[in-house]
Amino acid sequence: MRIVSPFESGGVVIALELTLGAVVAGPFDVPESTLSGAIARVTAAQRSTPISIH
């Protein structure tokens, strides 16, 4: 799944496809690799954190 995509007039956007629809944020003036790396680190950290439901 590709989350970070180039924006036609410059920068990159975050695009998520969800069951209920799609969400797009941006454009951000950062290199695509920087934003993709940040998202990968956050999602990896989230997976390693136990989830507790109250």
mmCIF entry with sequence, helices, sheets and N, C-alpha, C, O atoms, coordinates in Angstrom:
data_MODEL
# 
_entry.id   MODEL 
# 
_entity.id                         1 
_entity.type                       polymer 
_entity.pdbx_number_of_molecules   1 
# 
_entity_poly.entity_id                      1 
_entity_poly.type                           'polypeptide(L)' 
_entity_poly.nstd_linkage                   no 
_entity_poly.nstd_monomer                   no 
_entity_poly.pdbx_seq_one_letter_code       MRIVSPFESGGVVIALELTLGAVVAGPFDVPESTLSGAIARVTAAQRSTPISIH 
_entity_poly.pdbx_seq_one_letter_code_can   MRIVSPFESGGVVIALELTLGAVVAGPFDVPESTLSGAIARVTAAQRSTPISIH 
_entity_poly.pdbx_strand_id                 A 
# 
loop_
_entity_poly_seq.entity_id 
_entity_poly_seq.num 
_entity_poly_seq.mon_id 
_entity_poly_seq.hetero 
1 1  MET n 
1 2  ARG n 
1 3  ILE n 
1 4  VAL n 
1 5  SER n 
1 6  PRO n 
1 7  PHE n 
1 8  GLU n 
1 9  SER n 
1 10 GLY n 
1 11 GLY n 
1 12 VAL n 
1 13 VAL n 
1 14 ILE n 
1 15 ALA n 
1 16 LEU n 
1 17 GLU n 
1 18 LEU n 
1 19 THR n 
1 20 LEU n 
1 21 GLY n 
1 22 ALA n 
1 23 VAL n 
1 24 VAL n 
1 25 ALA n 
1 26 GLY n 
1 27 PRO n 
1 28 PHE n 
1 29 ASP n 
1 30 VAL n 
1 31 PRO n 
1 32 GLU n 
1 33 SER n 
1 34 THR n 
1 35 LEU n 
1 36 SER n 
1 37 GLY n 
1 38 ALA n 
1 39 ILE n 
1 40 ALA n 
1 41 ARG n 
1 42 VAL n 
1 43 THR n 
1 44 ALA n 
1 45 ALA n 
1 46 GLN n 
1 47 ARG n 
1 48 SER n 
1 49 THR n 
1 50 PRO n 
1 51 ILE n 
1 52 SER n 
1 53 ILE n 
1 54 HIS n 
# 
_struct_asym.id          A 
_struct_asym.entity_id   1 
# 
_struct_conf.conf_type_id            HELX_P 
_struct_conf.id                      HELX_P1 
_struct_conf.pdbx_PDB_helix_id       AA1 
_struct_conf.beg_label_comp_id       GLU 
_struct_conf.beg_label_asym_id       A 
_struct_conf.beg_label_seq_id        32 
_struct_conf.pdbx_beg_PDB_ins_code   ? 
_struct_conf.end_label_comp_id       SER 
_struct_conf.end_label_asym_id       A 
_struct_conf.end_label_seq_id        48 
_struct_conf.pdbx_end_PDB_ins_code   ? 
_struct_conf.beg_auth_comp_id        GLU 
_struct_conf.beg_auth_asym_id        A 
_struct_conf.beg_auth_seq_id         32 
_struct_conf.end_auth_comp_id        SER 
_struct_conf.end_auth_asym_id        A 
_struct_conf.end_auth_seq_id         48 
_struct_conf.pdbx_PDB_helix_class    1 
_struct_conf.details                 ? 
_struct_conf.pdbx_PDB_helix_length   17 
# 
_struct_conf_type.id          HELX_P 
_struct_conf_type.criteria    ? 
_struct_conf_type.reference   ? 
# 
_struct_sheet.id               AA1 
_struct_sheet.type             ? 
_struct_sheet.number_strands   3 
_struct_sheet.details          ? 
# 
loop_
_struct_sheet_order.sheet_id 
_struct_sheet_order.range_id_1 
_struct_sheet_order.range_id_2 
_struct_sheet_order.offset 
_struct_sheet_order.sense 
AA1 1 2 ? anti-parallel 
AA1 2 3 ? anti-parallel 
# 
loop_
_struct_sheet_range.sheet_id 
_struct_sheet_range.id 
_struct_sheet_range.beg_label_comp_id 
_struct_sheet_range.beg_label_asym_id 
_struct_sheet_range.beg_label_seq_id 
_struct_sheet_range.pdbx_beg_PDB_ins_code 
_struct_sheet_range.end_label_comp_id 
_struct_sheet_range.end_label_asym_id 
_struct_sheet_range.end_label_seq_id 
_struct_sheet_range.pdbx_end_PDB_ins_code 
_struct_sheet_range.beg_auth_comp_id 
_struct_sheet_range.beg_auth_asym_id 
_struct_sheet_range.beg_auth_seq_id 
_struct_sheet_range.end_auth_comp_id 
_struct_sheet_range.end_auth_asym_id 
_struct_sheet_range.end_auth_seq_id 
AA1 1 VAL A 4  ? PRO A 6  ? VAL A 4  PRO A 6  
AA1 2 VAL A 12 ? LEU A 18 ? VAL A 12 LEU A 18 
AA1 3 GLY A 21 ? PHE A 28 ? GLY A 21 PHE A 28 
# 
loop_
_atom_site.group_PDB 
_atom_site.id 
_atom_site.type_symbol 
_atom_site.label_atom_id 
_atom_site.label_alt_id 
_atom_site.label_comp_id 
_atom_site.label_asym_id 
_atom_site.label_entity_id 
_atom_site.label_seq_id 
_atom_site.pdbx_PDB_ins_code 
_atom_site.Cartn_x 
_atom_site.Cartn_y 
_atom_site.Cartn_z 
_atom_site.occupancy 
_atom_site.B_iso_or_equiv 
_atom_site.pdbx_formal_charge 
_atom_site.auth_seq_id 
_atom_site.auth_comp_id 
_atom_site.auth_asym_id 
_atom_site.auth_atom_id 
_atom_site.pdbx_PDB_model_num 
ATOM 1   N N  . MET A 1 1  ? 0.849   -1.171 0.000  1.00 0.00 ? 1  MET A N  1 
ATOM 2   C CA . MET A 1 1  ? 0.000   0.000  0.000  1.00 0.00 ? 1  MET A CA 1 
ATOM 3   C C  . MET A 1 1  ? 0.896   1.236  0.000  1.00 0.00 ? 1  MET A C  1 
ATOM 4   O O  . MET A 1 1  ? 1.841   1.335  0.783  1.00 0.00 ? 1  MET A O  1 
ATOM 5   N N  . ARG A 1 2  ? 0.593   2.141  -0.860 1.00 0.00 ? 2  ARG A N  1 
ATOM 6   C CA . ARG A 1 2  ? 1.333   3.405  -0.925 1.00 0.00 ? 2  ARG A CA 1 
ATOM 7   C C  . ARG A 1 2  ? 0.546   4.456  -0.162 1.00 0.00 ? 2  ARG A C  1 
ATOM 8   O O  . ARG A 1 2  ? -0.612  4.724  -0.482 1.00 0.00 ? 2  ARG A O  1 
ATOM 9   N N  . ILE A 1 3  ? 1.171   5.052  0.850  1.00 0.00 ? 3  ILE A N  1 
ATOM 10  C CA . ILE A 1 3  ? 0.503   6.062  1.666  1.00 0.00 ? 3  ILE A CA 1 
ATOM 11  C C  . ILE A 1 3  ? 0.895   7.461  1.225  1.00 0.00 ? 3  ILE A C  1 
ATOM 12  O O  . ILE A 1 3  ? 0.043   8.346  1.149  1.00 0.00 ? 3  ILE A O  1 
ATOM 13  N N  . VAL A 1 4  ? 2.180   7.676  0.933  1.00 0.00 ? 4  VAL A N  1 
ATOM 14  C CA . VAL A 1 4  ? 2.670   8.994  0.541  1.00 0.00 ? 4  VAL A CA 1 
ATOM 15  C C  . VAL A 1 4  ? 2.792   9.048  -0.974 1.00 0.00 ? 4  VAL A C  1 
ATOM 16  O O  . VAL A 1 4  ? 3.419   8.183  -1.586 1.00 0.00 ? 4  VAL A O  1 
ATOM 17  N N  . SER A 1 5  ? 2.190   10.066 -1.573 1.00 0.00 ? 5  SER A N  1 
ATOM 18  C CA . SER A 1 5  ? 2.195   10.207 -3.026 1.00 0.00 ? 5  SER A CA 1 
ATOM 19  C C  . SER A 1 5  ? 2.590   11.623 -3.418 1.00 0.00 ? 5  SER A C  1 
ATOM 20  O O  . SER A 1 5  ? 2.279   12.575 -2.702 1.00 0.00 ? 5  SER A O  1 
ATOM 21  N N  . PRO A 1 6  ? 3.278   11.771 -4.560 1.00 0.00 ? 6  PRO A N  1 
ATOM 22  C CA . PRO A 1 6  ? 3.612   13.116 -5.045 1.00 0.00 ? 6  PRO A CA 1 
ATOM 23  C C  . PRO A 1 6  ? 2.339   13.904 -5.375 1.00 0.00 ? 6  PRO A C  1 
ATOM 24  O O  . PRO A 1 6  ? 1.340   13.331 -5.810 1.00 0.00 ? 6  PRO A O  1 
ATOM 25  N N  . PHE A 1 7  ? 2.389   15.213 -5.166 1.00 0.00 ? 7  PHE A N  1 
ATOM 26  C CA . PHE A 1 7  ? 1.274   16.102 -5.506 1.00 0.00 ? 7  PHE A CA 1 
ATOM 27  C C  . PHE A 1 7  ? 1.638   16.824 -6.792 1.00 0.00 ? 7  PHE A C  1 
ATOM 28  O O  . PHE A 1 7  ? 2.782   17.249 -6.953 1.00 0.00 ? 7  PHE A O  1 
ATOM 29  N N  . GLU A 1 8  ? 0.701   16.971 -7.704 1.00 0.00 ? 8  GLU A N  1 
ATOM 30  C CA . GLU A 1 8  ? 1.014   17.488 -9.041 1.00 0.00 ? 8  GLU A CA 1 
ATOM 31  C C  . GLU A 1 8  ? 1.644   18.872 -9.048 1.00 0.00 ? 8  GLU A C  1 
ATOM 32  O O  . GLU A 1 8  ? 2.446   19.162 -9.936 1.00 0.00 ? 8  GLU A O  1 
ATOM 33  N N  . SER A 1 9  ? 1.315   19.739 -8.097 1.00 0.00 ? 9  SER A N  1 
ATOM 34  C CA . SER A 1 9  ? 1.915   21.076 -8.102 1.00 0.00 ? 9  SER A CA 1 
ATOM 35  C C  . SER A 1 9  ? 3.079   21.208 -7.120 1.00 0.00 ? 9  SER A C  1 
ATOM 36  O O  . SER A 1 9  ? 3.535   22.319 -6.846 1.00 0.00 ? 9  SER A O  1 
ATOM 37  N N  . GLY A 1 10 ? 3.561   20.081 -6.589 1.00 0.00 ? 10 GLY A N  1 
ATOM 38  C CA . GLY A 1 10 ? 4.712   20.095 -5.697 1.00 0.00 ? 10 GLY A CA 1 
ATOM 39  C C  . GLY A 1 10 ? 4.391   19.534 -4.336 1.00 0.00 ? 10 GLY A C  1 
ATOM 40  O O  . GLY A 1 10 ? 3.248   19.592 -3.883 1.00 0.00 ? 10 GLY A O  1 
ATOM 41  N N  . GLY A 1 11 ? 5.385   18.997 -3.691 1.00 0.00 ? 11 GLY A N  1 
ATOM 42  C CA . GLY A 1 11 ? 5.203   18.404 -2.375 1.00 0.00 ? 11 GLY A CA 1 
ATOM 43  C C  . GLY A 1 11 ? 4.629   17.002 -2.475 1.00 0.00 ? 11 GLY A C  1 
ATOM 44  O O  . GLY A 1 11 ? 4.541   16.412 -3.552 1.00 0.00 ? 11 GLY A O  1 
ATOM 45  N N  . VAL A 1 12 ? 4.243   16.492 -1.323 1.00 0.00 ? 12 VAL A N  1 
ATOM 46  C CA . VAL A 1 12 ? 3.653   15.154 -1.251 1.00 0.00 ? 12 VAL A CA 1 
ATOM 47  C C  . VAL A 1 12 ? 2.403   15.205 -0.393 1.00 0.00 ? 12 VAL A C  1 
ATOM 48  O O  . VAL A 1 12 ? 2.241   16.110 0.426  1.00 0.00 ? 12 VAL A O  1 
ATOM 49  N N  . VAL A 1 13 ? 1.524   14.240 -0.577 1.00 0.00 ? 13 VAL A N  1 
ATOM 50  C CA . VAL A 1 13 ? 0.305   14.128 0.227  1.00 0.00 ? 13 VAL A CA 1 
ATOM 51  C C  . VAL A 1 13 ? 0.285   12.776 0.911  1.00 0.00 ? 13 VAL A C  1 
ATOM 52  O O  . VAL A 1 13 ? 0.911   11.821 0.450  1.00 0.00 ? 13 VAL A O  1 
ATOM 53  N N  . ILE A 1 14 ? -0.446  12.705 2.023  1.00 0.00 ? 14 ILE A N  1 
ATOM 54  C CA . ILE A 1 14 ? -0.727  11.446 2.696  1.00 0.00 ? 14 ILE A CA 1 
ATOM 55  C C  . ILE A 1 14 ? -2.126  11.048 2.257  1.00 0.00 ? 14 ILE A C  1 
ATOM 56  O O  . ILE A 1 14 ? -3.075  11.809 2.445  1.00 0.00 ? 14 ILE A O  1 
ATOM 57  N N  . ALA A 1 15 ? -2.264  9.866  1.677  1.00 0.00 ? 15 ALA A N  1 
ATOM 58  C CA . ALA A 1 15 ? -3.568  9.395  1.206  1.00 0.00 ? 15 ALA A CA 1 
ATOM 59  C C  . ALA A 1 15 ? -3.850  8.025  1.825  1.00 0.00 ? 15 ALA A C  1 
ATOM 60  O O  . ALA A 1 15 ? -3.084  7.083  1.627  1.00 0.00 ? 15 ALA A O  1 
ATOM 61  N N  . LEU A 1 16 ? -4.944  7.918  2.568  1.00 0.00 ? 16 LEU A N  1 
ATOM 62  C CA . LEU A 1 16 ? -5.339  6.663  3.205  1.00 0.00 ? 16 LEU A CA 1 
ATOM 63  C C  . LEU A 1 16 ? -6.681  6.207  2.661  1.00 0.00 ? 16 LEU A C  1 
ATOM 64  O O  . LEU A 1 16 ? -7.632  6.987  2.592  1.00 0.00 ? 16 LEU A O  1 
ATOM 65  N N  . GLU A 1 17 ? -6.754  4.948  2.276  1.00 0.00 ? 17 GLU A N  1 
ATOM 66  C CA . GLU A 1 17 ? -8.022  4.360  1.860  1.00 0.00 ? 17 GLU A CA 1 
ATOM 67  C C  . GLU A 1 17 ? -8.537  3.512  3.007  1.00 0.00 ? 17 GLU A C  1 
ATOM 68  O O  . GLU A 1 17 ? -7.871  2.574  3.446  1.00 0.00 ? 17 GLU A O  1 
ATOM 69  N N  . LEU A 1 18 ? -9.724  3.844  3.491  1.00 0.00 ? 18 LEU A N  1 
ATOM 70  C CA . LEU A 1 18 ? -10.334 3.161  4.617  1.00 0.00 ? 18 LEU A CA 1 
ATOM 71  C C  . LEU A 1 18 ? -11.616 2.480  4.166  1.00 0.00 ? 18 LEU A C  1 
ATOM 72  O O  . LEU A 1 18 ? -12.107 2.742  3.068  1.00 0.00 ? 18 LEU A O  1 
ATOM 73  N N  . THR A 1 19 ? -12.152 1.620  4.993  1.00 0.00 ? 19 THR A N  1 
ATOM 74  C CA . THR A 1 19 ? -13.390 0.927  4.659  1.00 0.00 ? 19 THR A CA 1 
ATOM 75  C C  . THR A 1 19 ? -14.522 1.913  4.366  1.00 0.00 ? 19 THR A C  1 
ATOM 76  O O  . THR A 1 19 ? -15.323 1.689  3.458  1.00 0.00 ? 19 THR A O  1 
ATOM 77  N N  . LEU A 1 20 ? -14.586 2.988  5.123  1.00 0.00 ? 20 LEU A N  1 
ATOM 78  C CA . LEU A 1 20 ? -15.678 3.947  4.980  1.00 0.00 ? 20 LEU A CA 1 
ATOM 79  C C  . LEU A 1 20 ? -15.404 5.068  3.980  1.00 0.00 ? 20 LEU A C  1 
ATOM 80  O O  . LEU A 1 20 ? -16.271 5.911  3.754  1.00 0.00 ? 20 LEU A O  1 
ATOM 81  N N  . GLY A 1 21 ? -14.229 5.092  3.386  1.00 0.00 ? 21 GLY A N  1 
ATOM 82  C CA . GLY A 1 21 ? -13.911 6.152  2.437  1.00 0.00 ? 21 GLY A CA 1 
ATOM 83  C C  . GLY A 1 21 ? -12.417 6.383  2.367  1.00 0.00 ? 21 GLY A C  1 
ATOM 84  O O  . GLY A 1 21 ? -11.623 5.513  2.724  1.00 0.00 ? 21 GLY A O  1 
ATOM 85  N N  . ALA A 1 22 ? -12.042 7.565  1.903  1.00 0.00 ? 22 ALA A N  1 
ATOM 86  C CA . ALA A 1 22 ? -10.630 7.902  1.757  1.00 0.00 ? 22 ALA A CA 1 
ATOM 87  C C  . ALA A 1 22 ? -10.347 9.233  2.431  1.00 0.00 ? 22 ALA A C  1 
ATOM 88  O O  . ALA A 1 22 ? -11.227 10.087 2.543  1.00 0.00 ? 22 ALA A O  1 
ATOM 89  N N  . VAL A 1 23 ? -9.106  9.400  2.879  1.00 0.00 ? 23 VAL A N  1 
ATOM 90  C CA . VAL A 1 23 ? -8.667  10.630 3.522  1.00 0.00 ? 23 VAL A CA 1 
ATOM 91  C C  . VAL A 1 23 ? -7.358  11.061 2.867  1.00 0.00 ? 23 VAL A C  1 
ATOM 92  O O  . VAL A 1 23 ? -6.455  10.247 2.676  1.00 0.00 ? 23 VAL A O  1 
ATOM 93  N N  . VAL A 1 24 ? -7.261  12.343 2.524  1.00 0.00 ? 24 VAL A N  1 
ATOM 94  C CA . VAL A 1 24 ? -6.031  12.876 1.942  1.00 0.00 ? 24 VAL A CA 1 
ATOM 95  C C  . VAL A 1 24 ? -5.643  14.129 2.730  1.00 0.00 ? 24 VAL A C  1 
ATOM 96  O O  . VAL A 1 24 ? -6.488  14.981 3.005  1.00 0.00 ? 24 VAL A O  1 
ATOM 97  N N  . ALA A 1 25 ? -4.366  14.234 3.089  1.00 0.00 ? 25 ALA A N  1 
ATOM 98  C CA . ALA A 1 25 ? -3.858  15.412 3.796  1.00 0.00 ? 25 ALA A CA 1 
ATOM 99  C C  . ALA A 1 25 ? -2.624  15.925 3.064  1.00 0.00 ? 25 ALA A C  1 
ATOM 100 O O  . ALA A 1 25 ? -1.798  15.138 2.603  1.00 0.00 ? 25 ALA A O  1 
ATOM 101 N N  . GLY A 1 26 ? -2.504  17.222 2.960  1.00 0.00 ? 26 GLY A N  1 
ATOM 102 C CA . GLY A 1 26 ? -1.323  17.798 2.325  1.00 0.00 ? 26 GLY A CA 1 
ATOM 103 C C  . GLY A 1 26 ? -1.737  18.838 1.312  1.00 0.00 ? 26 GLY A C  1 
ATOM 104 O O  . GLY A 1 26 ? -2.910  19.206 1.257  1.00 0.00 ? 26 GLY A O  1 
ATOM 105 N N  . PRO A 1 27 ? -0.831  19.311 0.530  1.00 0.00 ? 27 PRO A N  1 
ATOM 106 C CA . PRO A 1 27 ? 0.529   18.819 0.321  1.00 0.00 ? 27 PRO A CA 1 
ATOM 107 C C  . PRO A 1 27 ? 1.493   19.320 1.393  1.00 0.00 ? 27 PRO A C  1 
ATOM 108 O O  . PRO A 1 27 ? 1.300   20.385 1.980  1.00 0.00 ? 27 PRO A O  1 
ATOM 109 N N  . PHE A 1 28 ? 2.531   18.527 1.633  1.00 0.00 ? 28 PHE A N  1 
ATOM 110 C CA . PHE A 1 28 ? 3.603   18.850 2.562  1.00 0.00 ? 28 PHE A CA 1 
ATOM 111 C C  . PHE A 1 28 ? 4.876   19.061 1.763  1.00 0.00 ? 28 PHE A C  1 
ATOM 112 O O  . PHE A 1 28 ? 5.159   18.310 0.830  1.00 0.00 ? 28 PHE A O  1 
ATOM 113 N N  . ASP A 1 29 ? 5.634   20.064 2.118  1.00 0.00 ? 29 ASP A N  1 
ATOM 114 C CA . ASP A 1 29 ? 6.864   20.390 1.403  1.00 0.00 ? 29 ASP A CA 1 
ATOM 115 C C  . ASP A 1 29 ? 8.048   19.654 2.038  1.00 0.00 ? 29 ASP A C  1 
ATOM 116 O O  . ASP A 1 29 ? 8.952   20.276 2.595  1.00 0.00 ? 29 ASP A O  1 
ATOM 117 N N  . VAL A 1 30 ? 8.027   18.322 1.946  1.00 0.00 ? 30 VAL A N  1 
ATOM 118 C CA . VAL A 1 30 ? 9.104   17.464 2.451  1.00 0.00 ? 30 VAL A CA 1 
ATOM 119 C C  . VAL A 1 30 ? 9.361   16.387 1.407  1.00 0.00 ? 30 VAL A C  1 
ATOM 120 O O  . VAL A 1 30 ? 8.476   16.085 0.608  1.00 0.00 ? 30 VAL A O  1 
ATOM 121 N N  . PRO A 1 31 ? 10.552  15.802 1.398  1.00 0.00 ? 31 PRO A N  1 
ATOM 122 C CA . PRO A 1 31 ? 10.806  14.700 0.473  1.00 0.00 ? 31 PRO A CA 1 
ATOM 123 C C  . PRO A 1 31 ? 9.898   13.503 0.785  1.00 0.00 ? 31 PRO A C  1 
ATOM 124 O O  . PRO A 1 31 ? 9.604   13.220 1.946  1.00 0.00 ? 31 PRO A O  1 
ATOM 125 N N  . GLU A 1 32 ? 9.468   12.821 -0.248 1.00 0.00 ? 32 GLU A N  1 
ATOM 126 C CA . GLU A 1 32 ? 8.595   11.659 -0.086 1.00 0.00 ? 32 GLU A CA 1 
ATOM 127 C C  . GLU A 1 32 ? 9.213   10.623 0.852  1.00 0.00 ? 32 GLU A C  1 
ATOM 128 O O  . GLU A 1 32 ? 8.507   10.039 1.675  1.00 0.00 ? 32 GLU A O  1 
ATOM 129 N N  . SER A 1 33 ? 10.523  10.388 0.738  1.00 0.00 ? 33 SER A N  1 
ATOM 130 C CA . SER A 1 33 ? 11.189  9.381  1.581  1.00 0.00 ? 33 SER A CA 1 
ATOM 131 C C  . SER A 1 33 ? 11.164  9.775  3.056  1.00 0.00 ? 33 SER A C  1 
ATOM 132 O O  . SER A 1 33 ? 11.056  8.904  3.919  1.00 0.00 ? 33 SER A O  1 
ATOM 133 N N  . THR A 1 34 ? 11.261  11.066 3.361  1.00 0.00 ? 34 THR A N  1 
ATOM 134 C CA . THR A 1 34 ? 11.224  11.528 4.755  1.00 0.00 ? 34 THR A CA 1 
ATOM 135 C C  . THR A 1 34 ? 9.861   11.278 5.372  1.00 0.00 ? 34 THR A C  1 
ATOM 136 O O  . THR A 1 34 ? 9.769   10.759 6.484  1.00 0.00 ? 34 THR A O  1 
ATOM 137 N N  . LEU A 1 35 ? 8.801   11.639 4.662  1.00 0.00 ? 35 LEU A N  1 
ATOM 138 C CA . LEU A 1 35 ? 7.447   11.450 5.182  1.00 0.00 ? 35 LEU A CA 1 
ATOM 139 C C  . LEU A 1 35 ? 7.100   9.971  5.268  1.00 0.00 ? 35 LEU A C  1 
ATOM 140 O O  . LEU A 1 35 ? 6.487   9.544  6.246  1.00 0.00 ? 35 LEU A O  1 
ATOM 141 N N  . SER A 1 36 ? 7.474   9.181  4.271  1.00 0.00 ? 36 SER A N  1 
ATOM 142 C CA . SER A 1 36 ? 7.223   7.739  4.309  1.00 0.00 ? 36 SER A CA 1 
ATOM 143 C C  . SER A 1 36 ? 7.945   7.091  5.490  1.00 0.00 ? 36 SER A C  1 
ATOM 144 O O  . SER A 1 36 ? 7.384   6.229  6.166  1.00 0.00 ? 36 SER A O  1 
ATOM 145 N N  . GLY A 1 37 ? 9.196   7.507  5.739  1.00 0.00 ? 37 GLY A N  1 
ATOM 146 C CA . GLY A 1 37 ? 9.956   6.972  6.865  1.00 0.00 ? 37 GLY A CA 1 
ATOM 147 C C  . GLY A 1 37 ? 9.318   7.302  8.201  1.00 0.00 ? 37 GLY A C  1 
ATOM 148 O O  . GLY A 1 37 ? 9.263   6.453  9.091  1.00 0.00 ? 37 GLY A O  1 
ATOM 149 N N  . ALA A 1 38 ? 8.835   8.529  8.348  1.00 0.00 ? 38 ALA A N  1 
ATOM 150 C CA . ALA A 1 38 ? 8.180   8.935  9.593  1.00 0.00 ? 38 ALA A CA 1 
ATOM 151 C C  . ALA A 1 38 ? 6.912   8.119  9.829  1.00 0.00 ? 38 ALA A C  1 
ATOM 152 O O  . ALA A 1 38 ? 6.663   7.670  10.948 1.00 0.00 ? 38 ALA A O  1 
ATOM 153 N N  . ILE A 1 39 ? 6.118   7.927  8.793  1.00 0.00 ? 39 ILE A N  1 
ATOM 154 C CA . ILE A 1 39 ? 4.884   7.135  8.920  1.00 0.00 ? 39 ILE A CA 1 
ATOM 155 C C  . ILE A 1 39 ? 5.225   5.691  9.257  1.00 0.00 ? 39 ILE A C  1 
ATOM 156 O O  . ILE A 1 39 ? 4.554   5.080  10.089 1.00 0.00 ? 39 ILE A O  1 
ATOM 157 N N  . ALA A 1 40 ? 6.254   5.134  8.626  1.00 0.00 ? 40 ALA A N  1 
ATOM 158 C CA . ALA A 1 40 ? 6.660   3.748  8.901  1.00 0.00 ? 40 ALA A CA 1 
ATOM 159 C C  . ALA A 1 40 ? 7.106   3.596  10.357 1.00 0.00 ? 40 ALA A C  1 
ATOM 160 O O  . ALA A 1 40 ? 6.758   2.605  11.000 1.00 0.00 ? 40 ALA A O  1 
ATOM 161 N N  . ARG A 1 41 ? 7.870   4.558  10.889 1.00 0.00 ? 41 ARG A N  1 
ATOM 162 C CA . ARG A 1 41 ? 8.320   4.479  12.287 1.00 0.00 ? 41 ARG A CA 1 
ATOM 163 C C  . ARG A 1 41 ? 7.147   4.534  13.253 1.00 0.00 ? 41 ARG A C  1 
ATOM 164 O O  . ARG A 1 41 ? 7.109   3.780  14.226 1.00 0.00 ? 41 ARG A O  1 
ATOM 165 N N  . VAL A 1 42 ? 6.190   5.417  12.996 1.00 0.00 ? 42 VAL A N  1 
ATOM 166 C CA . VAL A 1 42 ? 5.032   5.549  13.887 1.00 0.00 ? 42 VAL A CA 1 
ATOM 167 C C  . VAL A 1 42 ? 4.170   4.289  13.851 1.00 0.00 ? 42 VAL A C  1 
ATOM 168 O O  . VAL A 1 42 ? 3.748   3.797  14.898 1.00 0.00 ? 42 VAL A O  1 
ATOM 169 N N  . THR A 1 43 ? 3.907   3.766  12.658 1.00 0.00 ? 43 THR A N  1 
ATOM 170 C CA . THR A 1 43 ? 3.063   2.566  12.582 1.00 0.00 ? 43 THR A CA 1 
ATOM 171 C C  . THR A 1 43 ? 3.771   1.356  13.167 1.00 0.00 ? 43 THR A C  1 
ATOM 172 O O  . THR A 1 43 ? 3.113   0.496  13.753 1.00 0.00 ? 43 THR A O  1 
ATOM 173 N N  . ALA A 1 44 ? 5.102   1.255  13.028 1.00 0.00 ? 44 ALA A N  1 
ATOM 174 C CA . ALA A 1 44 ? 5.845   0.147  13.636 1.00 0.00 ? 44 ALA A CA 1 
ATOM 175 C C  . ALA A 1 44 ? 5.791   0.245  15.154 1.00 0.00 ? 44 ALA A C  1 
ATOM 176 O O  . ALA A 1 44 ? 5.617   -0.767 15.833 1.00 0.00 ? 44 ALA A O  1 
ATOM 177 N N  . ALA A 1 45 ? 5.938   1.446  15.691 1.00 0.00 ? 45 ALA A N  1 
ATOM 178 C CA . ALA A 1 45 ? 5.870   1.634  17.140 1.00 0.00 ? 45 ALA A CA 1 
ATOM 179 C C  . ALA A 1 45 ? 4.478   1.309  17.659 1.00 0.00 ? 45 ALA A C  1 
ATOM 180 O O  . ALA A 1 45 ? 4.334   0.738  18.740 1.00 0.00 ? 45 ALA A O  1 
ATOM 181 N N  . GLN A 1 46 ? 3.463   1.666  16.901 1.00 0.00 ? 46 GLN A N  1 
ATOM 182 C CA . GLN A 1 46 ? 2.081   1.382  17.305 1.00 0.00 ? 46 GLN A CA 1 
ATOM 183 C C  . GLN A 1 46 ? 1.829   -0.115 17.357 1.00 0.00 ? 46 GLN A C  1 
ATOM 184 O O  . GLN A 1 46 ? 1.159   -0.598 18.270 1.00 0.00 ? 46 GLN A O  1 
ATOM 185 N N  . ARG A 1 47 ? 2.359   -0.857 16.386 1.00 0.00 ? 47 ARG A N  1 
ATOM 186 C CA . ARG A 1 47 ? 2.181   -2.317 16.364 1.00 0.00 ? 47 ARG A CA 1 
ATOM 187 C C  . ARG A 1 47 ? 2.845   -2.983 17.559 1.00 0.00 ? 47 ARG A C  1 
ATOM 188 O O  . ARG A 1 47 ? 2.367   -4.016 18.028 1.00 0.00 ? 47 ARG A O  1 
ATOM 189 N N  . SER A 1 48 ? 3.939   -2.415 18.061 1.00 0.00 ? 48 SER A N  1 
ATOM 190 C CA . SER A 1 48 ? 4.653   -3.040 19.166 1.00 0.00 ? 48 SER A CA 1 
ATOM 191 C C  . SER A 1 48 ? 4.085   -2.640 20.532 1.00 0.00 ? 48 SER A C  1 
ATOM 192 O O  . SER A 1 48 ? 4.482   -3.200 21.554 1.00 0.00 ? 48 SER A O  1 
ATOM 193 N N  . THR A 1 49 ? 3.164   -1.682 20.554 1.00 0.00 ? 49 THR A N  1 
ATOM 194 C CA . THR A 1 49 ? 2.545   -1.251 21.794 1.00 0.00 ? 49 THR A CA 1 
ATOM 195 C C  . THR A 1 49 ? 1.292   -2.077 22.058 1.00 0.00 ? 49 THR A C  1 
ATOM 196 O O  . THR A 1 49 ? 0.415   -2.162 21.198 1.00 0.00 ? 49 THR A O  1 
ATOM 197 N N  . PRO A 1 50 ? 1.199   -2.691 23.247 1.00 0.00 ? 50 PRO A N  1 
ATOM 198 C CA . PRO A 1 50 ? -0.012  -3.466 23.547 1.00 0.00 ? 50 PRO A CA 1 
ATOM 199 C C  . PRO A 1 50 ? -1.251  -2.569 23.552 1.00 0.00 ? 50 PRO A C  1 
ATOM 200 O O  . PRO A 1 50 ? -1.207  -1.420 23.993 1.00 0.00 ? 50 PRO A O  1 
ATOM 201 N N  . ILE A 1 51 ? -2.331  -3.113 23.061 1.00 0.00 ? 51 ILE A N  1 
ATOM 202 C CA . ILE A 1 51 ? -3.600  -2.391 23.030 1.00 0.00 ? 51 ILE A CA 1 
ATOM 203 C C  . ILE A 1 51 ? -4.449  -2.853 24.194 1.00 0.00 ? 51 ILE A C  1 
ATOM 204 O O  . ILE A 1 51 ? -4.604  -4.055 24.410 1.00 0.00 ? 51 ILE A O  1 
ATOM 205 N N  . SER A 1 52 ? -4.999  -1.920 24.945 1.00 0.00 ? 52 SER A N  1 
ATOM 206 C CA . SER A 1 52 ? -5.904  -2.307 26.015 1.00 0.00 ? 52 SER A CA 1 
ATOM 207 C C  . SER A 1 52 ? -7.257  -1.653 25.758 1.00 0.00 ? 52 SER A C  1 
ATOM 208 O O  . SER A 1 52 ? -7.347  -0.461 25.467 1.00 0.00 ? 52 SER A O  1 
ATOM 209 N N  . ILE A 1 53 ? -8.286  -2.447 25.870 1.00 0.00 ? 53 ILE A N  1 
ATOM 210 C CA . ILE A 1 53 ? -9.651  -1.962 25.637 1.00 0.00 ? 53 ILE A CA 1 
ATOM 211 C C  . ILE A 1 53 ? -10.347 -1.868 26.976 1.00 0.00 ? 53 ILE A C  1 
ATOM 212 O O  . ILE A 1 53 ? -10.365 -2.830 27.744 1.00 0.00 ? 53 ILE A O  1 
ATOM 213 N N  . HIS A 1 54 ? -10.922 -0.707 27.260 1.00 0.00 ? 54 HIS A N  1 
ATOM 214 C CA . HIS A 1 54 ? -11.592 -0.479 28.546 1.00 0.00 ? 54 HIS A CA 1 
ATOM 215 C C  . HIS A 1 54 ? -13.079 -0.437 28.353 1.00 0.00 ? 54 HIS A C  1 
ATOM 216 O O  . HIS A 1 54 ? -13.822 -0.254 29.317 1.00 0.00 ? 54 HIS A O  1 
# 
